[in-house]
């Protein structure tokens, strides 16, 4: 009985000590507020970031009956660095079966509705789906060695370069013949007289 009492007391002391060690005493919070720093006012930029355009929904108007007719998948830049057209994905579901069509950048209109910027074009979803699919192959990167105007067809599959010839001496041939367990024993060579 004394043993049980002693064990229980030791266990209770251990648990209480652990609990006290886990509680922390926090210093009182500093009641002085830091000095407010003044920030310069933000000047509205004249333009848009590509990340604000790619992925945006395209609508056919700004009215209450405006329809979502696609989303911006890419932007085509001209050689002067200016946007010439955008690629809109139309149709499909969750990107599956979606068709990319090209719309001239000057056909875009920007509108603000409910505090959000909208991309608006004067077209219906059916008109966009009737357009030919955008062919991006003309915009694919061309290796630097190729000249402008040459064909960009891929090289044939067997056009790999041959391995360089081995100029090192060949390894000596193995002079030991394999042992055949069914072969008759070889005769010993006789010394010459």
KEKOLMAR-214665 format. One record per residue: residue number from 0; chain; x, y, z of N, C-alpha, C in turn. Coordinates in Angstrom, 2 decimals. Example, Ala and Ser with C-alpha at 12.3 -4.5 7.8 and 13.67 -1.06 7.14 Angstrom:
! residues 2
+-----+-----+---------+---------+---------+---------+---------+---------+---------+---------+---------+
| seq | mol |     n_x |     n_y |     n_z |    ca_x |    ca_y |    ca_z |     c_x |     c_y |     c_z |
+-----+-----+---------+---------+---------+---------+---------+---------+---------+---------+---------+
|   0 |   A |   13.19 |   -5.69 |    7.80 |   12.30 |   -4.50 |    7.80 |   13.20 |   -3.30 |    7.80 |
|   1 |   A |   12.85 |   -2.25 |    7.08 |   13.67 |   -1.06 |    7.14 |   12.90 |    0.03 |    7.87 |
+-----+-----+---------+---------+---------+---------+---------+---------+---------+---------+---------+
This chain:
! residues 193
+-----+-----+---------+---------+---------+---------+---------+---------+---------+---------+---------+
| seq | mol |     n_x |     n_y |     n_z |    ca_x |    ca_y |    ca_z |     c_x |     c_y |     c_z |
+-----+-----+---------+---------+---------+---------+---------+---------+---------+---------+---------+
|   0 |   A |    0.82 |   -1.18 |    0.00 |    0.00 |    0.00 |    0.00 |    0.87 |    1.26 |    0.00 |
|   1 |   A |    1.92 |    1.24 |    0.82 |    2.82 |    2.38 |    0.87 |    3.50 |    2.57 |   -0.48 |
|   2 |   A |    3.80 |    1.47 |   -1.13 |    4.44 |    1.52 |   -2.45 |    3.52 |    2.19 |   -3.48 |
|   3 |   A |    2.27 |    1.86 |   -3.47 |    1.30 |    2.43 |   -4.40 |    1.16 |    3.93 |   -4.16 |
|   4 |   A |    1.10 |    4.31 |   -2.88 |    0.98 |    5.73 |   -2.55 |    2.22 |    6.51 |   -3.01 |
|   5 |   A |    3.38 |    5.93 |   -2.80 |    4.62 |    6.57 |   -3.20 |    4.70 |    6.69 |   -4.72 |
|   6 |   A |    4.30 |    5.66 |   -5.44 |    4.33 |    5.68 |   -6.90 |    3.35 |    6.71 |   -7.44 |
|   7 |   A |    2.16 |    6.76 |   -6.87 |    1.15 |    7.72 |   -7.32 |    1.61 |    9.15 |   -7.06 |
|   8 |   A |    2.21 |    9.39 |   -5.92 |    2.70 |   10.73 |   -5.60 |    3.82 |   11.14 |   -6.55 |
|   9 |   A |    4.73 |   10.23 |   -6.82 |    5.83 |   10.54 |   -7.73 |    5.31 |   10.83 |   -9.14 |
|  10 |   A |    4.34 |   10.05 |   -9.58 |    3.76 |   10.24 |  -10.91 |    3.03 |   11.58 |  -10.99 |
|  11 |   A |    2.27 |   11.94 |   -9.96 |    1.55 |   13.21 |   -9.95 |    2.53 |   14.38 |   -9.95 |
|  12 |   A |    3.63 |   14.26 |   -9.20 |    4.64 |   15.31 |   -9.17 |    5.29 |   15.47 |  -10.54 |
|  13 |   A |    5.57 |   14.37 |  -11.19 |    6.19 |   14.40 |  -12.52 |    5.27 |   15.08 |  -13.53 |
|  14 |   A |    3.99 |   14.72 |  -13.53 |    3.04 |   15.30 |  -14.48 |    2.85 |   16.79 |  -14.20 |
|  15 |   A |    2.73 |   17.17 |  -12.94 |    2.54 |   18.58 |  -12.60 |    3.77 |   19.39 |  -12.98 |
|  16 |   A |    4.95 |   18.83 |  -12.77 |    6.18 |   19.52 |  -13.14 |    6.27 |   19.72 |  -14.64 |
|  17 |   A |    5.85 |   18.72 |  -15.41 |    5.86 |   18.84 |  -16.87 |    4.88 |   19.91 |  -17.31 |
|  18 |   A |    3.73 |   19.95 |  -16.69 |    2.73 |   20.94 |  -17.06 |    3.21 |   22.34 |  -16.74 |
|  19 |   A |    3.88 |   22.53 |  -15.63 |    4.41 |   23.84 |  -15.29 |    5.51 |   24.26 |  -16.25 |
|  20 |   A |    6.30 |   23.30 |  -16.71 |    7.38 |   23.62 |  -17.64 |    6.83 |   24.05 |  -19.00 |
|  21 |   A |    5.64 |   23.57 |  -19.35 |    5.08 |   23.91 |  -20.65 |    4.38 |   25.26 |  -20.65 |
|  22 |   A |    3.95 |   25.75 |  -19.53 |    3.31 |   27.06 |  -19.53 |    4.38 |   28.12 |  -19.65 |
|  23 |   A |    4.07 |   29.12 |  -20.40 |    5.05 |   30.18 |  -20.60 |    4.54 |   31.46 |  -19.99 |
|  24 |   A |    5.46 |   32.22 |  -19.54 |    5.09 |   33.54 |  -19.02 |    5.40 |   34.53 |  -20.11 |
|  25 |   A |    4.39 |   35.26 |  -20.53 |    4.60 |   36.22 |  -21.61 |    4.79 |   37.59 |  -21.03 |
|  26 |   A |    5.65 |   38.34 |  -21.67 |    5.90 |   39.71 |  -21.25 |    4.70 |   40.54 |  -21.66 |
|  27 |   A |    4.38 |   41.56 |  -20.92 |    3.24 |   42.41 |  -21.32 |    3.53 |   43.05 |  -22.68 |
|  28 |   A |    2.48 |   43.16 |  -23.47 |    2.62 |   43.71 |  -24.82 |    3.01 |   45.17 |  -24.74 |
|  29 |   A |    3.82 |   45.57 |  -25.70 |    4.26 |   46.96 |  -25.78 |    3.07 |   47.81 |  -26.19 |
|  30 |   A |    2.72 |   48.76 |  -25.40 |    1.52 |   49.56 |  -25.67 |    1.80 |   50.75 |  -26.55 |
|  31 |   A |    3.05 |   51.02 |  -26.87 |    3.35 |   52.16 |  -27.73 |    3.23 |   51.71 |  -29.18 |
|  32 |   A |    2.47 |   52.42 |  -29.96 |    2.27 |   52.09 |  -31.37 |    3.46 |   52.60 |  -32.17 |
|  33 |   A |    3.90 |   51.81 |  -33.15 |    5.00 |   52.29 |  -33.98 |    4.54 |   53.47 |  -34.84 |
|  34 |   A |    5.47 |   54.30 |  -35.19 |    5.16 |   55.47 |  -36.01 |    4.69 |   55.01 |  -37.37 |
|  35 |   A |    3.63 |   55.60 |  -37.86 |    3.08 |   55.23 |  -39.17 |    4.02 |   55.73 |  -40.26 |
|  36 |   A |    4.31 |   54.83 |  -41.22 |    5.17 |   55.22 |  -42.33 |    4.27 |   55.62 |  -43.49 |
|  37 |   A |    4.61 |   56.69 |  -44.14 |    3.81 |   57.16 |  -45.26 |    4.32 |   56.51 |  -46.53 |
|  38 |   A |    3.38 |   56.02 |  -47.34 |    3.72 |   55.41 |  -48.61 |    3.32 |   56.36 |  -49.72 |
|  39 |   A |    4.12 |   56.34 |  -50.77 |    3.82 |   57.19 |  -51.92 |    2.56 |   56.66 |  -52.60 |
|  40 |   A |    1.72 |   57.51 |  -53.13 |    0.52 |   57.04 |  -53.82 |    0.91 |   56.26 |  -55.08 |
|  41 |   A |    0.10 |   55.26 |  -55.40 |    0.35 |   54.42 |  -56.56 |   -0.19 |   55.12 |  -57.81 |
|  42 |   A |    0.66 |   55.25 |  -58.80 |    0.26 |   55.88 |  -60.05 |   -0.24 |   54.78 |  -60.98 |
|  43 |   A |   -1.42 |   54.96 |  -61.53 |   -2.01 |   53.99 |  -62.44 |   -1.18 |   53.90 |  -63.71 |
|  44 |   A |   -0.74 |   52.68 |  -64.03 |    0.07 |   52.47 |  -65.23 |   -0.80 |   52.47 |  -66.48 |
|  45 |   A |   -0.20 |   52.84 |  -67.58 |   -0.90 |   52.85 |  -68.86 |   -0.56 |   51.56 |  -69.59 |
|  46 |   A |   -1.27 |   50.51 |  -69.30 |   -1.01 |   49.22 |  -69.92 |   -1.41 |   48.09 |  -68.99 |
|  47 |   A |   -1.07 |   46.86 |  -69.41 |   -1.43 |   45.68 |  -68.65 |   -0.25 |   44.73 |  -68.62 |
|  48 |   A |   -0.18 |   43.93 |  -67.57 |    0.81 |   42.86 |  -67.51 |    0.25 |   41.63 |  -68.21 |
|  49 |   A |    1.10 |   40.88 |  -68.88 |    0.64 |   39.67 |  -69.56 |    0.00 |   38.70 |  -68.58 |
|  50 |   A |    0.51 |   38.65 |  -67.35 |   -0.07 |   37.74 |  -66.36 |   -1.48 |   38.14 |  -65.96 |
|  51 |   A |   -1.84 |   39.41 |  -66.19 |   -3.20 |   39.85 |  -65.91 |   -4.14 |   39.54 |  -67.06 |
|  52 |   A |   -3.59 |   39.22 |  -68.22 |   -4.43 |   38.95 |  -69.39 |   -4.58 |   37.45 |  -69.61 |
|  53 |   A |   -3.48 |   36.70 |  -69.56 |   -3.53 |   35.26 |  -69.79 |   -4.34 |   34.60 |  -68.69 |
|  54 |   A |   -5.33 |   33.81 |  -69.09 |   -6.20 |   33.13 |  -68.15 |   -7.49 |   33.89 |  -67.86 |
|  55 |   A |   -7.57 |   35.14 |  -68.30 |   -8.78 |   35.93 |  -68.06 |   -9.93 |   35.43 |  -68.93 |
|  56 |   A |  -11.12 |   35.58 |  -68.42 |  -12.33 |   35.20 |  -69.14 |  -12.68 |   36.29 |  -70.14 |
|  57 |   A |  -13.13 |   35.87 |  -71.32 |  -13.54 |   36.80 |  -72.37 |  -15.07 |   36.76 |  -72.46 |
|  58 |   A |  -15.67 |   37.94 |  -72.49 |  -17.13 |   38.05 |  -72.55 |  -17.53 |   38.70 |  -73.87 |
|  59 |   A |  -18.81 |   38.53 |  -74.22 |  -19.31 |   39.13 |  -75.46 |  -20.04 |   40.44 |  -75.20 |
|  60 |   A |  -20.01 |   40.96 |  -74.00 |  -20.63 |   42.23 |  -73.68 |  -20.49 |   42.51 |  -72.19 |
|  61 |   A |  -21.06 |   43.65 |  -71.77 |  -20.97 |   44.01 |  -70.36 |  -22.33 |   44.01 |  -69.68 |
|  62 |   A |  -23.37 |   43.74 |  -70.41 |  -24.72 |   43.77 |  -69.83 |  -24.95 |   42.58 |  -68.90 |
|  63 |   A |  -26.13 |   42.56 |  -68.32 |  -26.49 |   41.46 |  -67.41 |  -26.58 |   40.12 |  -68.15 |
|  64 |   A |  -26.81 |   40.17 |  -69.46 |  -26.90 |   38.94 |  -70.24 |  -25.58 |   38.59 |  -70.93 |
|  65 |   A |  -24.46 |   39.18 |  -70.51 |  -23.15 |   38.91 |  -71.12 |  -22.78 |   37.44 |  -70.89 |
|  66 |   A |  -22.25 |   36.82 |  -71.93 |  -21.86 |   35.41 |  -71.85 |  -20.35 |   35.26 |  -71.82 |
|  67 |   A |  -19.90 |   34.26 |  -71.10 |  -18.50 |   33.85 |  -71.11 |  -18.30 |   33.10 |  -72.42 |
|  68 |   A |  -17.45 |   33.63 |  -73.31 |  -17.27 |   32.98 |  -74.60 |  -15.90 |   32.32 |  -74.75 |
|  69 |   A |  -15.06 |   32.40 |  -73.74 |  -13.76 |   31.74 |  -73.80 |  -12.81 |   32.34 |  -72.78 |
|  70 |   A |  -11.55 |   31.92 |  -72.87 |  -10.53 |   32.48 |  -71.98 |   -9.25 |   32.68 |  -72.76 |
|  71 |   A |   -8.46 |   33.65 |  -72.33 |   -7.22 |   33.98 |  -73.03 |   -6.16 |   32.94 |  -72.69 |
|  72 |   A |   -5.62 |   32.27 |  -73.71 |   -4.58 |   31.26 |  -73.52 |   -3.19 |   31.75 |  -73.84 |
|  73 |   A |   -3.07 |   32.78 |  -74.69 |   -1.75 |   33.26 |  -75.08 |   -1.87 |   34.65 |  -75.71 |
|  74 |   A |   -0.74 |   35.30 |  -75.85 |   -0.67 |   36.61 |  -76.49 |    0.40 |   36.53 |  -77.58 |
|  75 |   A |    0.08 |   37.03 |  -78.77 |    1.04 |   37.05 |  -79.87 |    1.66 |   38.43 |  -79.92 |
|  76 |   A |    3.00 |   38.48 |  -79.85 |    3.74 |   39.73 |  -79.92 |    4.37 |   39.86 |  -81.29 |
|  77 |   A |    4.33 |   41.06 |  -81.84 |    4.96 |   41.32 |  -83.12 |    6.45 |   41.53 |  -82.94 |
|  78 |   A |    7.17 |   41.70 |  -84.02 |    8.61 |   41.91 |  -83.97 |    8.96 |   43.22 |  -83.26 |
|  79 |   A |    8.01 |   44.16 |  -83.22 |    8.25 |   45.43 |  -82.52 |    7.97 |   45.32 |  -81.03 |
|  80 |   A |    7.54 |   44.14 |  -80.56 |    7.28 |   43.93 |  -79.14 |    5.87 |   44.28 |  -78.71 |
|  81 |   A |    5.05 |   44.72 |  -79.62 |    3.67 |   45.08 |  -79.28 |    2.75 |   43.88 |  -79.50 |
|  82 |   A |    1.70 |   43.80 |  -78.69 |    0.73 |   42.72 |  -78.83 |   -0.04 |   42.90 |  -80.13 |
|  83 |   A |   -0.05 |   41.87 |  -80.97 |   -0.78 |   41.95 |  -82.22 |   -2.10 |   41.20 |  -82.15 |
|  84 |   A |   -2.14 |   40.11 |  -81.39 |   -3.38 |   39.35 |  -81.25 |   -3.33 |   38.53 |  -79.96 |
|  85 |   A |   -4.49 |   38.02 |  -79.59 |   -4.57 |   37.12 |  -78.45 |   -5.15 |   35.80 |  -78.93 |
|  86 |   A |   -4.83 |   34.75 |  -78.22 |   -5.34 |   33.42 |  -78.53 |   -6.40 |   33.10 |  -77.48 |
|  87 |   A |   -7.62 |   32.86 |  -77.95 |   -8.73 |   32.57 |  -77.05 |   -9.11 |   31.11 |  -77.20 |
|  88 |   A |   -9.22 |   30.42 |  -76.08 |   -9.69 |   29.04 |  -76.07 |  -11.21 |   29.03 |  -75.97 |
|  89 |   A |  -11.87 |   28.39 |  -76.94 |  -13.33 |   28.32 |  -76.95 |  -13.77 |   26.87 |  -77.00 |
|  90 |   A |  -14.96 |   26.64 |  -76.49 |  -15.53 |   25.29 |  -76.50 |  -14.83 |   24.40 |  -75.49 |
|  91 |   A |  -15.20 |   23.15 |  -75.52 |  -14.59 |   22.19 |  -74.62 |  -15.08 |   22.32 |  -73.19 |
|  92 |   A |  -14.54 |   21.46 |  -72.35 |  -14.91 |   21.46 |  -70.93 |  -13.65 |   21.24 |  -70.14 |
|  93 |   A |  -13.30 |   22.18 |  -69.28 |  -12.09 |   22.12 |  -68.46 |  -10.84 |   21.95 |  -69.32 |
|  94 |   A |  -10.81 |   22.58 |  -70.48 |   -9.64 |   22.53 |  -71.34 |   -9.62 |   21.34 |  -72.28 |
|  95 |   A |  -10.51 |   20.37 |  -72.09 |  -10.56 |   19.19 |  -72.97 |  -11.48 |   19.51 |  -74.14 |
|  96 |   A |  -10.98 |   19.34 |  -75.34 |  -11.76 |   19.64 |  -76.53 |  -11.79 |   21.12 |  -76.85 |
|  97 |   A |  -10.97 |   21.91 |  -76.17 |  -10.93 |   23.34 |  -76.40 |  -10.22 |   23.64 |  -77.71 |
|  98 |   A |  -10.68 |   24.66 |  -78.42 |  -10.09 |   25.07 |  -79.69 |   -9.54 |   26.48 |  -79.51 |
|  99 |   A |   -8.31 |   26.70 |  -79.93 |   -7.68 |   28.02 |  -79.85 |   -7.92 |   28.77 |  -81.14 |
| 100 |   A |   -8.40 |   30.02 |  -81.01 |   -8.60 |   30.88 |  -82.17 |   -7.88 |   32.20 |  -81.92 |
| 101 |   A |   -7.49 |   32.86 |  -83.00 |   -6.73 |   34.11 |  -82.91 |   -7.66 |   35.30 |  -83.15 |
| 102 |   A |   -7.58 |   36.28 |  -82.27 |   -8.36 |   37.52 |  -82.39 |   -7.37 |   38.68 |  -82.36 |
| 103 |   A |   -7.54 |   39.64 |  -83.29 |   -6.66 |   40.81 |  -83.33 |   -6.78 |   41.58 |  -82.02 |
| 104 |   A |   -5.65 |   42.04 |  -81.51 |   -5.62 |   42.72 |  -80.22 |   -6.45 |   44.01 |  -80.24 |
| 105 |   A |   -6.53 |   44.66 |  -81.39 |   -7.30 |   45.91 |  -81.44 |   -8.81 |   45.67 |  -81.40 |
| 106 |   A |   -9.25 |   44.42 |  -81.47 |  -10.68 |   44.12 |  -81.34 |  -11.09 |   43.98 |  -79.87 |
| 107 |   A |  -10.11 |   43.95 |  -78.97 |  -10.42 |   43.82 |  -77.54 |  -10.92 |   45.14 |  -76.99 |
| 108 |   A |  -11.83 |   45.04 |  -76.06 |  -12.28 |   46.19 |  -75.31 |  -12.14 |   45.84 |  -73.84 |
| 109 |   A |  -11.77 |   46.81 |  -73.05 |  -11.64 |   46.60 |  -71.61 |  -12.81 |   47.29 |  -70.94 |
| 110 |   A |  -13.45 |   46.56 |  -70.04 |  -14.58 |   47.13 |  -69.31 |  -14.43 |   46.79 |  -67.84 |
| 111 |   A |  -15.07 |   47.58 |  -67.00 |  -15.04 |   47.29 |  -65.58 |  -16.46 |   47.04 |  -65.13 |
| 112 |   A |  -16.64 |   45.89 |  -64.48 |  -17.98 |   45.54 |  -64.00 |  -17.83 |   44.90 |  -62.64 |
| 113 |   A |  -18.59 |   45.38 |  -61.70 |  -18.58 |   44.86 |  -60.33 |  -17.18 |   44.89 |  -59.72 |
| 114 |   A |  -16.39 |   45.92 |  -60.06 |  -15.05 |   46.06 |  -59.50 |  -14.02 |   45.15 |  -60.14 |
| 115 |   A |  -14.37 |   44.49 |  -61.22 |  -13.46 |   43.57 |  -61.91 |  -13.30 |   44.04 |  -63.35 |
| 116 |   A |  -12.08 |   43.87 |  -63.90 |  -11.86 |   44.22 |  -65.31 |  -12.27 |   43.03 |  -66.18 |
| 117 |   A |  -12.99 |   43.34 |  -67.22 |  -13.45 |   42.32 |  -68.16 |  -12.80 |   42.55 |  -69.51 |
| 118 |   A |  -12.52 |   41.46 |  -70.22 |  -12.09 |   41.54 |  -71.61 |  -13.34 |   41.25 |  -72.43 |
| 119 |   A |  -13.67 |   42.16 |  -73.32 |  -14.90 |   42.06 |  -74.09 |  -14.55 |   42.11 |  -75.58 |
| 120 |   A |  -15.16 |   41.23 |  -76.37 |  -15.06 |   41.30 |  -77.83 |  -16.46 |   41.22 |  -78.39 |
| 121 |   A |  -16.66 |   41.84 |  -79.52 |  -17.98 |   41.86 |  -80.17 |  -18.10 |   40.62 |  -81.05 |
| 122 |   A |  -18.34 |   39.48 |  -80.41 |  -18.46 |   38.21 |  -81.13 |  -19.23 |   37.24 |  -80.24 |
| 123 |   A |  -19.80 |   36.24 |  -80.86 |  -20.49 |   35.20 |  -80.08 |  -19.59 |   33.97 |  -79.99 |
| 124 |   A |  -19.95 |   33.09 |  -79.10 |  -19.18 |   31.86 |  -78.93 |  -19.22 |   31.03 |  -80.21 |
| 125 |   A |  -20.37 |   31.02 |  -80.87 |  -20.52 |   30.25 |  -82.11 |  -19.64 |   30.81 |  -83.22 |
| 126 |   A |  -19.53 |   32.15 |  -83.30 |  -18.67 |   32.76 |  -84.31 |  -17.20 |   32.41 |  -84.07 |
| 127 |   A |  -16.80 |   32.39 |  -82.81 |  -15.41 |   32.02 |  -82.50 |  -15.15 |   30.55 |  -82.82 |
| 128 |   A |  -16.10 |   29.68 |  -82.49 |  -15.92 |   28.25 |  -82.77 |  -15.88 |   27.98 |  -84.27 |
| 129 |   A |  -16.50 |   28.85 |  -85.08 |  -16.50 |   28.66 |  -86.54 |  -15.18 |   29.10 |  -87.17 |
| 130 |   A |  -14.36 |   29.86 |  -86.47 |  -13.08 |   30.32 |  -87.01 |  -12.11 |   29.14 |  -87.10 |
| 131 |   A |  -11.12 |   29.25 |  -88.00 |  -10.11 |   28.18 |  -88.09 |   -9.27 |   28.13 |  -86.81 |
| 132 |   A |   -8.81 |   26.95 |  -86.49 |   -7.96 |   26.76 |  -85.30 |   -6.63 |   27.48 |  -85.49 |
| 133 |   A |   -6.13 |   28.05 |  -84.43 |   -4.84 |   28.76 |  -84.45 |   -3.72 |   27.74 |  -84.63 |
| 134 |   A |   -2.82 |   28.01 |  -85.58 |   -1.67 |   27.13 |  -85.83 |   -0.43 |   27.79 |  -85.25 |
| 135 |   A |    0.05 |   27.25 |  -84.16 |    1.18 |   27.85 |  -83.46 |    2.53 |   27.41 |  -84.00 |
| 136 |   A |    2.56 |   26.50 |  -84.97 |    3.84 |   26.01 |  -85.48 |    4.71 |   27.11 |  -86.07 |
| 137 |   A |    4.09 |   28.14 |  -86.63 |    4.86 |   29.26 |  -87.17 |    5.58 |   30.06 |  -86.10 |
| 138 |   A |    5.17 |   29.91 |  -84.84 |    5.77 |   30.65 |  -83.73 |    6.74 |   29.80 |  -82.91 |
| 139 |   A |    6.90 |   28.52 |  -83.26 |    7.81 |   27.67 |  -82.50 |    9.25 |   28.14 |  -82.68 |
| 140 |   A |   10.05 |   27.90 |  -81.68 |   11.46 |   28.32 |  -81.71 |   12.21 |   27.55 |  -82.79 |
| 141 |   A |   13.09 |   28.24 |  -83.51 |   13.90 |   27.66 |  -84.57 |   15.35 |   27.66 |  -84.08 |
| 142 |   A |   16.08 |   26.56 |  -84.27 |   17.49 |   26.57 |  -83.86 |   18.25 |   27.69 |  -84.54 |
| 143 |   A |   19.24 |   28.22 |  -83.86 |   20.00 |   29.37 |  -84.37 |   20.73 |   29.05 |  -85.66 |
| 144 |   A |   21.09 |   27.80 |  -85.91 |   21.85 |   27.44 |  -87.10 |   21.00 |   27.53 |  -88.36 |
| 145 |   A |   19.67 |   27.48 |  -88.24 |   18.81 |   27.51 |  -89.42 |   18.61 |   28.95 |  -89.88 |
| 146 |   A |   18.53 |   29.15 |  -91.17 |   18.31 |   30.48 |  -91.72 |   16.82 |   30.75 |  -91.81 |
| 147 |   A |   16.45 |   32.02 |  -91.89 |   15.06 |   32.41 |  -92.04 |   14.56 |   31.96 |  -93.40 |
| 148 |   A |   13.38 |   31.41 |  -93.42 |   12.78 |   30.98 |  -94.69 |   13.06 |   29.54 |  -95.04 |
| 149 |   A |   13.90 |   28.86 |  -94.28 |   14.15 |   27.46 |  -94.58 |   13.11 |   26.61 |  -93.89 |
| 150 |   A |   13.02 |   25.40 |  -94.30 |   12.04 |   24.48 |  -93.74 |   12.39 |   24.17 |  -92.28 |
| 151 |   A |   11.36 |   24.05 |  -91.46 |   11.58 |   23.71 |  -90.06 |   11.17 |   22.27 |  -89.79 |
| 152 |   A |   11.19 |   21.44 |  -90.82 |   10.81 |   20.04 |  -90.63 |   11.82 |   19.37 |  -89.72 |
| 153 |   A |   11.34 |   18.47 |  -88.85 |   12.27 |   17.79 |  -87.95 |   13.20 |   16.86 |  -88.71 |
| 154 |   A |   14.36 |   16.64 |  -88.15 |   15.33 |   15.75 |  -88.77 |   14.81 |   14.33 |  -88.74 |
| 155 |   A |   15.21 |   13.47 |  -89.72 |   14.77 |   12.08 |  -89.69 |   15.26 |   11.39 |  -88.42 |
| 156 |   A |   14.53 |   10.37 |  -88.04 |   14.84 |    9.67 |  -86.79 |   16.20 |    8.98 |  -86.84 |
| 157 |   A |   16.67 |    8.57 |  -88.02 |   17.94 |    7.84 |  -88.10 |   19.11 |    8.77 |  -88.43 |
| 158 |   A |   18.99 |   10.04 |  -88.17 |   20.04 |   11.00 |  -88.52 |   21.03 |   11.20 |  -87.38 |
| 159 |   A |   21.19 |   10.21 |  -86.56 |   22.15 |   10.36 |  -85.47 |   23.56 |   10.19 |  -86.00 |
| 160 |   A |   24.49 |   10.86 |  -85.39 |   25.89 |   10.78 |  -85.82 |   26.48 |    9.44 |  -85.41 |
| 161 |   A |   27.33 |    8.83 |  -86.27 |   27.94 |    7.56 |  -85.89 |   28.94 |    7.77 |  -84.76 |
| 162 |   A |   29.15 |    6.75 |  -83.98 |   30.11 |    6.82 |  -82.88 |   31.51 |    6.93 |  -83.45 |
| 163 |   A |   32.41 |    7.64 |  -82.78 |   33.79 |    7.76 |  -83.30 |   34.47 |    6.40 |  -83.30 |
| 164 |   A |   35.38 |    6.22 |  -84.27 |   36.11 |    4.95 |  -84.40 |   37.00 |    4.75 |  -83.19 |
| 165 |   A |   37.12 |    3.50 |  -82.75 |   37.95 |    3.16 |  -81.60 |   39.38 |    3.02 |  -82.08 |
| 166 |   A |   40.29 |    3.85 |  -81.60 |   41.68 |    3.84 |  -82.05 |   42.58 |    3.10 |  -81.09 |
| 167 |   A |   42.03 |    2.54 |  -80.04 |   42.87 |    1.80 |  -79.09 |   43.10 |    0.40 |  -79.62 |
| 168 |   A |   44.16 |   -0.22 |  -79.12 |   44.50 |   -1.57 |  -79.56 |   43.44 |   -2.54 |  -79.06 |
| 169 |   A |   43.15 |   -3.58 |  -79.86 |   42.13 |   -4.54 |  -79.43 |   42.63 |   -5.35 |  -78.23 |
| 170 |   A |   41.71 |   -5.79 |  -77.44 |   42.05 |   -6.62 |  -76.28 |   42.54 |   -7.96 |  -76.76 |
| 171 |   A |   43.49 |   -8.59 |  -76.04 |   43.98 |   -9.89 |  -76.48 |   42.86 |  -10.92 |  -76.44 |
| 172 |   A |   42.91 |  -11.83 |  -77.41 |   41.89 |  -12.85 |  -77.50 |   42.09 |  -13.88 |  -76.40 |
| 173 |   A |   41.01 |  -14.47 |  -75.97 |   41.06 |  -15.51 |  -74.93 |   41.55 |  -16.79 |  -75.58 |
| 174 |   A |   42.67 |  -17.32 |  -75.13 |   43.26 |  -18.52 |  -75.74 |   42.81 |  -19.79 |  -75.08 |
| 175 |   A |   42.09 |  -19.69 |  -74.01 |   41.61 |  -20.92 |  -73.37 |   40.28 |  -21.29 |  -73.97 |
| 176 |   A |   40.19 |  -22.55 |  -74.36 |   38.95 |  -23.05 |  -74.95 |   38.01 |  -23.44 |  -73.84 |
| 177 |   A |   36.72 |  -23.33 |  -74.07 |   35.79 |  -23.75 |  -73.04 |   35.90 |  -25.26 |  -72.82 |
| 178 |   A |   35.64 |  -25.64 |  -71.61 |   35.74 |  -27.06 |  -71.25 |   34.43 |  -27.73 |  -71.57 |
| 179 |   A |   34.54 |  -28.84 |  -72.35 |   33.36 |  -29.63 |  -72.68 |   33.43 |  -30.90 |  -71.86 |
| 180 |   A |   32.50 |  -31.12 |  -70.93 |   32.59 |  -32.31 |  -70.07 |   32.40 |  -33.61 |  -70.84 |
| 181 |   A |   31.80 |  -33.59 |  -72.03 |   31.58 |  -34.82 |  -72.81 |   32.72 |  -35.12 |  -73.78 |
| 182 |   A |   33.66 |  -34.23 |  -73.90 |   34.75 |  -34.42 |  -74.85 |   35.76 |  -35.43 |  -74.30 |
| 183 |   A |   36.42 |  -36.10 |  -75.22 |   37.47 |  -37.08 |  -74.83 |   38.67 |  -36.32 |  -74.30 |
| 184 |   A |   39.41 |  -36.92 |  -73.36 |   40.57 |  -36.23 |  -72.82 |   41.59 |  -35.99 |  -73.92 |
| 185 |   A |   42.20 |  -34.82 |  -73.84 |   43.21 |  -34.44 |  -74.83 |   44.50 |  -35.21 |  -74.56 |
| 186 |   A |   45.21 |  -35.51 |  -75.65 |   46.48 |  -36.21 |  -75.50 |   47.54 |  -35.20 |  -75.15 |
| 187 |   A |   48.46 |  -35.67 |  -74.35 |   49.56 |  -34.81 |  -73.96 |   50.53 |  -34.70 |  -75.12 |
| 188 |   A |   51.11 |  -33.52 |  -75.36 |   52.08 |  -33.41 |  -76.44 |   53.34 |  -34.24 |  -76.13 |
| 189 |   A |   53.87 |  -34.87 |  -77.15 |   55.08 |  -35.69 |  -76.98 |   56.28 |  -34.83 |  -77.27 |
| 190 |   A |   57.34 |  -35.03 |  -76.47 |   58.54 |  -34.25 |  -76.72 |   59.20 |  -34.65 |  -78.04 |
| 191 |   A |   59.79 |  -33.70 |  -78.72 |   60.46 |  -33.97 |  -80.00 |   61.82 |  -34.58 |  -79.74 |
| 192 |   A |   62.21 |  -35.58 |  -80.59 |   63.51 |  -36.24 |  -80.43 |   64.54 |  -35.55 |  -81.21 |
+-----+-----+---------+---------+---------+---------+---------+---------+---------+---------+---------+
